[in-house]
């Protein structure tokens, strides 16, 4: 059996340099968050005397916005999976007329510019009283999460052997019971993968937040950071501290769900 060719030092050095370039903005963000208030250009390359006042200011001013983003993100994930999972199962396992047409419609929704959707939702929300509400933002973010979740989950559920579903039906389980007790547990990795990416889409949303919120009552953190930056601000440590705090939930979820994401993507590609 042939051994895999060893990679030389040049490839390793190039990889390290590229990784350093990609991570440098993250490092500078953390470094700037630990500097005293003022121009970050005057700060050192390493915070030998870290100042945590920026984090205190960020939590005081943006803590509520962080909670708002968490509520909206998890709400969007729950709604997207609740709608997409049964839809993907039906499109993957049932012989329905017009399946290809439905899938084409799902793909078309992904091509519609977000600003078009946001403007349409603003008019509808204004009439329905959903502006500046958690429910309004959850529904808006789900317009992108549901189609994406259907596409990902369907590609996995197509590979589920019908024999295990038929066995559950023979044992007396109805379609809903078979879906809940057999299909969902088997699709756990794919569901976690879809949930993670839906969370990231919602967590980083700026367009819907800007369009559908006009007061400070419900303000996601992306909009909070945007309005935090003034033309003559000198609290860059607080701004960067807010950015660090905003990055923590996404980073934690990526680390925790990494192995599930790898398994879900591989399963969806090979089945």
N, C-alpha and C positions, 0 to 999 in steps of 0.2 A: 504494500500500500504506500502510495506516495505521500510524503509529508507536505503540509502546506508551506509555501515559500515564506521565509522569514522577512519581515519588514525591517528595513534598515533605519539607521538613525535619522536620515533626512526626512522620512515620512513622519517619524515621531515628533521631530522638531517643528515641522510644518503644522501638525495637529495641535501641538501645544500653543503655538503662536496664534492660530485661528481661534482656539478656545479662549485664550487671553483677550483677544480683540472683542469677542462676543460678550465676555463677562465683564469687561472693563466698565461699561455703563452701569452695571449693577453695583460693582465695587464703588464707583464714584458716587452713586446715589446713597449708599450706606455711609460712606465717608463724609459726604456733605451733610447728612442728617445728624452727625455727631459733632459738627462744628458750631461755634457760637453764632448767634444771629448776625447777619451781615453778608457781604459779598463772598460767595464760595470760591471765587478765583483767588482770594487771599488765604484760603485754607491750605493746610499742609497735605502731603500725600498720604499721611497716616495720622489718625486722631490719637496722638499720644496722651492728650488730656480731653477725653470725650465729654461732651456737653449734651445732656439728655433733655435740655429745656425744649428742644424742638419736638420731641415726642410728647412732652406734657402739653404743649400748645396744640399739637395735632389731635391728641385724644380729647382735649377740651372742645376744640372747634369742629372736629370731623368725626367724633365718636358716634354721634347719632346717624351720620351719613353711612358709616361703615355698617351699622346694624340694618339700615334700610337696604343696602346692597345685598346683605346676607339674606334678608327676608325675601327680597325679590328674586334672587338667584335660586334659592332652594325652592321657592314657590314655582318658578318657571320649570325647574327640573322635574318636580312632582307632576305638574300639569302635562308637560311634554311627554313624559313616560306613560302617564295614565291614558293619553290619547293615542300615542304612537305604537305602543306595544300590541294592543289588540288589532289595530289597523295593519301593522306589519305582519302579524300572524295570519290574518285573513288573506292578505295579498300573497303570502308565501305558500300557504297550505291549502287554501280553498280554491276550487276551480270556479272562478267567477268570470262572468263576461265583462269585458271592458277593463281588465286588470292593467293592460299596457297603457290604456288611455289615462287611467288614474295615476299610474307612475309617471307618465309624461306630465300630467298636471302638477304633481308634486315637484318634479324637477323644474318646471317653469316658475313655480313660486320662489325657488332659490335664485332665479335670475332677475327678479323684480328689484330695482334699486330700493334701498332702505328708506331714502328720503320720500319716495312715492308712498310707501306704506305708512310712514310717520305722518305725512300730511293728511292722508285719508283717515287715519285713526284720530287725528286731532279734531277733525270735524265731527266724527261720530262720538268721540268721548265728550266733546263739549255739549252735545245734545243729551248724552246719557248720564252726565255728571261723573265721569270717571277720570277727569283730569286731576292730577295731584293725589293719586290714590295708589295703594299697593296693588290692588287688583288690576288696575289699568296697566301698570308697568309689567305685571306678570303675564297678562294676556298679550301685550305687545311683544315682549321678548319671546313668548311661545310661538309667535308666527314664524320665527326663524328656527326655533328648537324642534317643533313638531315635524316639519318636512325632513330635516336632517336626521332625526331619530328614526323616522320611518325607513329611510334609505338604508341606514346602518343596520337596524334590527332585521329588516326583511332579508338582507344578504346573508345573515346568520341563520335565521329561521328556515330558510330554504333548505339548509343542510341537515335539519333535524329529521331523523328517520321517522317515517310515518308509522313504522311498526310499534314504536313505544307509545305513540298517541292512540293507535288502534287498540293496543293492549289495555290502556286505561279505559277506553270506551267499552271494551268487552267486560271489564270489571265493574261496569255500572256507572262510570263517571260521565257526566254530560260534557258538552263542548266547553262550557265555562269552567267546570271543575278540572278538566284535562288541561286547559290553558293555564289555570292557576297552580295546579299541583305538579304538572309535568313540564310544560313549555317554559314557564318563567324560571324555575330552578335550573334547567339546562342552559338557559340563556343568561345566566348570572353575569358572566364576564362581559358579554355584549351589552347588557343593561348598564353595568358600571362604566364601561367605556363611553357609552352614549350620554350617561348622566354627567360624566366628567366634562366632556366637551360642551354640553349644553350649559353647564355651570360657567365654564370659561367664557362662552359667548355672552351670556347674560352679565357676568361680572364685569366684563370690559365694555359693555354697551355704553355709548355716549349719545348716539343720535336720538333714541327714544327718550332717554332721560332729559335731553335738552328740549325736545319738542313737547313732551307730554307733562312736564312739571313746570310750574310757574311760581311756586312759592317754596319756602324752606321747610314746609311741613313734611313733604316726602321728597328727599333729594338724594339720589345715589352718590356714591363716593367719587365716581368719575366726574360728575358735574360739580361736586364739591371742590375737587382739585382744580378744575378749570376756573371756577369763580374765586378760588383762593389766590390765584396768581394775578396780581394787579400790575399796572404799568410801572409803578415805582416801589414795588415791595422789596423789603430787605430781610424778610424772614424765610430765606431759602432753606434754612435748616428745618423749619416746620413743614415746608412744602415737601422736601425730600423725605422727612420722617413719615408724612402721610403716604407718600408713594411706597415706602418700605412696608408700612402697615397694610397697605392695599395689596401688596404682593404676597404677604404671608399666607392668607387662606388658599390662594391658588397653588402656591408652592407646596404647602402641606398636603393638599389633596393629590397633587401630581406624585409626590413621593409615596403616599399611602396606597394609591391606586395603580402604581406603575406596573406591577406584575399582572393585574387584572386587565389593564389596557393592552399590554403586549399580547396576552392570551386572547383577548377579544378581537383585536385586529387580525391576528394570525388565523383565528378560527373563521372569521368572516371572509378572509382572502382565499382560504383553502377549501372551504366547503361549497 
